[in-house]
Amino acid sequence: MPEAPPVLHEDRLDYTPLARSVTLARRRAARLVTEWGHPALAGDVALVVSELMTNALLHGSLRDRLVRVRITAADSVLRVEVSDQRGERLPCPRAVEGTDQFGRGLLLVGALAQRWGSEPRSIGKTVYAEWDLAGRADLFAGAEE
């Protein structure tokens, strides 16, 4: 297994399993990613956090148990993690029809991030999404002007 790159920035915050927590987590993620020097990714990261938090609230959280959002940035990768208590309820993209109102969240995550998946925890699971940062300096330079 390859060694994880050293983390340059890390943020971790636990949220109550309420709808307003999705908005709070989304805004925090966008602000942090921008502050860490990656403004071109802020919108995508915010949307992915929103989708993963919503899934955790709908399918993975338990009453009175917190949902954790962790965001890390290393030289080569930006990673978002959302952890909940329902390890038996793994994320699974599903086929949706044109008029379906729900079911597109993981499709969006897959379209916006380079990778996503889930990992078991001692209690629950973590769903993650990652963006490669290597070679993206040219994108960030233009976004800051």
Secondary structure, DSSP 8 states (H G I E B T S, - for coil): ------EEEEEEEEE-SSHHHHHHHHHHHHHHHHHTT-GGGHHHHHHHHHHHHHHIIIII--TT--EEEEEEEESSEEEEEEEES-TTS--------TT-SSS-HHHHHHHHSSEEEEEE-SSSEEEEEEEE-TT-HHHHHHHH-
